Structures are given as structure tokens and as C-alpha cells.
Amino acid sequence: MLNMKSRYAMRALLYLAGRHGEGPVQIGEIADAQRIPRKFLTVILSELSREGIIGTRRGRAGGYWLERPPSEISYGDIVRITRGSLALVPCASRLAYEPCDNCLPESECHLRLVMLAVRDATADVLDRLTLADPPPGEVALREPAEVEL
């Protein structure tokens, strides 16, 4: 499940994508337009700035903007920055692997294989879709790759 941080980050970045090339957008405008608590948005935008996704400038003419074109920012990038992993369980993470607590040895755990397949299918979709793409209901996604278990 996506946490609120990831959801708010996606909404804020989609808003900035819609204003791409227009200059800095003030945090209050983003917060109001996307119904995101301003204090939480400040934390999220700060993290996205540290990761090089957005730029920021202080002052009266300041605000936030995308550092890259919307077509170069995938939903997978956003989830990995705000959540740390696309995996639903730590043992299925490709980038932040950890053995699960209180679990069977991995060689005996069928659930891990299922979660690896879910993680790969999720990555296939989220890494393919960018902030520039229309919503999935409006775009024909290619068939998911077959996952061998």
C-alpha cells in the first residue's frame, strides 16, 4: 500500500509537471490546489529537492519547480524516494533487501517468490509511466511481462 507521503509527493509533482516551464510555484499554491497539509508538504518537497527531483528558491519570487522534464520522472522514482522500495515485504526488495523477521528460511518460503513477482510487475508499470504520461485508463499499457517463478 502506498503511504500518504508517496501519494502527496505524486500529487505535488503532478501539479508541478502541469506548470513545468512556468517558473517557481509557491508552496501554498501547491498545498491548496492538491489539498496537502502545508507542513507535511514542506518535508516532502525538501526530500525531493535533496534527491534532485525538484529545484527550490527562497524569497518572494521563490518556490518549487521540476529539475527535469516530466517525461524523465517515473512513478517508480517517486515511490523509491518516498517509500524506499517498491516491495511489499523486505525480502522482496531489489534495492533495500532485508530478511523478514519471524519467517521461514528463504529457500522454503513460497510467499517470497509471490512477492518478488508482485514487486517486478509493480516496477514494470511504475517505471514505465512518467509524470508526462496520461492516466493509465487513457493509455494502452503493454501486456505485463511473464514472470517465471
C-alpha positions in Angstrom: 0.0 0.0 0.0 1.3 3.5 -0.8 1.8 5.7 2.2 0.5 9.2 2.4 4.0 10.6 1.8 4.2 8.9 -1.5 0.7 9.9 -2.5 1.2 13.5 -1.6 4.6 13.6 -3.4 2.9 12.2 -6.6 0.1 14.8 -6.4 2.6 17.7 -5.8 4.9 16.5 -8.6 1.9 16.1 -11.0 0.9 19.7 -10.1 4.4 20.9 -10.8 4.5 18.9 -14.1 1.4 20.8 -15.2 3.2 24.0 -14.5 6.6 22.9 -16.0 8.5 25.7 -17.6 6.4 28.5 -16.0 8.9 29.3 -13.2 8.7 28.7 -9.4 5.4 27.7 -7.8 4.8 28.7 -4.2 4.2 26.0 -1.7 0.9 27.5 -0.6 -0.5 27.2 -4.1 0.6 23.5 -4.3 -0.8 22.7 -0.9 -4.2 24.4 -1.6 -4.6 23.0 -5.1 -3.7 19.5 -4.0 -5.2 19.5 -0.5 -1.9 18.6 1.1 -1.1 19.8 4.7 1.5 22.5 4.2 3.8 21.3 7.0 3.9 17.8 5.6 4.4 19.2 2.0 7.4 21.1 3.2 9.0 17.9 4.4 8.2 16.1 1.2 9.4 18.8 -1.1 12.6 19.2 0.9 13.3 15.4 0.4 12.5 15.7 -3.3 14.9 18.6 -3.5 17.7 16.7 -1.9 17.2 13.9 -4.4 17.4 16.3 -7.3 13.8 15.9 -8.5 12.8 19.5 -7.8 14.5 22.8 -7.5 13.7 25.4 -4.9 14.4 29.1 -4.4 13.6 31.1 -1.3 12.0 34.6 -1.2 9.1 36.4 -2.6 9.7 35.2 -6.2 10.7 31.8 -5.0 9.0 28.5 -5.0 9.5 25.0 -6.5 9.9 23.6 -9.9 10.8 20.3 -11.6 14.5 20.0 -12.2 13.9 17.5 -15.1 11.3 17.3 -17.7 8.1 15.4 -16.5 8.9 12.7 -19.1 12.1 11.8 -17.1 10.4 11.4 -13.7 8.8 8.0 -13.3 6.3 7.0 -10.6 8.8 4.3 -9.7 11.4 7.0 -8.9 8.9 8.8 -6.7 7.9 5.7 -4.7 11.5 4.7 -4.2 12.4 8.2 -2.9 9.4 8.5 -0.6 8.9 4.9 0.5 12.4 3.3 0.0 11.2 0.3 -2.0 8.5 -1.0 -4.3 8.4 -4.3 -2.5 5.6 -5.2 -0.1 7.9 -7.2 2.1 11.6 -6.5 2.9 12.9 -9.8 1.5 11.4 -9.0 -2.0 13.2 -5.6 -2.3 15.8 -5.3 -5.0 17.5 -2.2 -3.6 16.8 -2.4 0.1 16.8 -6.2 0.8 16.4 -7.4 4.3 15.5 -10.8 5.6 12.0 -10.9 7.0 11.6 -11.2 10.8 9.8 -14.4 12.0 9.7 -16.0 8.6 10.7 -19.3 7.1 14.1 -19.7 5.6 14.0 -18.1 2.1 14.6 -21.5 0.4 11.3 -22.7 1.9 9.3 -19.5 1.6 6.8 -19.6 -1.3 5.4 -16.2 -0.2 8.7 -14.6 -1.0 8.5 -15.8 -4.6 5.0 -14.4 -4.9 6.1 -11.1 -3.5 9.1 -11.0 -5.9 6.7 -11.4 -8.8 4.4 -8.7 -7.4 7.4 -6.4 -7.0 8.6 -7.0 -10.5 5.1 -6.4 -12.0 4.7 -3.2 -10.0 8.2 -2.0 -11.1 7.2 -2.8 -14.7 4.3 -0.4 -14.5 5.6 2.3 -12.2 9.0 2.6 -14.0 7.3 2.8 -17.4 4.8 5.6 -16.5 6.1 9.1 -16.1 4.6 12.4 -14.9 4.2 13.3 -18.6 2.0 10.3 -19.4 -1.8 10.4 -19.4 -3.5 8.4 -16.7 -3.4 4.7 -17.4 -7.1 4.5 -18.2 -6.2 6.7 -21.2 -3.1 4.9 -22.4 -2.8 1.4 -23.6 -0.3 -0.3 -21.4 1.6 -3.2 -22.9 0.9 -6.6 -21.5 2.9 -7.3 -18.3 5.9 -9.5 -18.8 5.6 -13.1 -17.9 7.1 -13.7 -14.5 8.8 -17.0 -14.0 8.6 -18.5 -10.5 
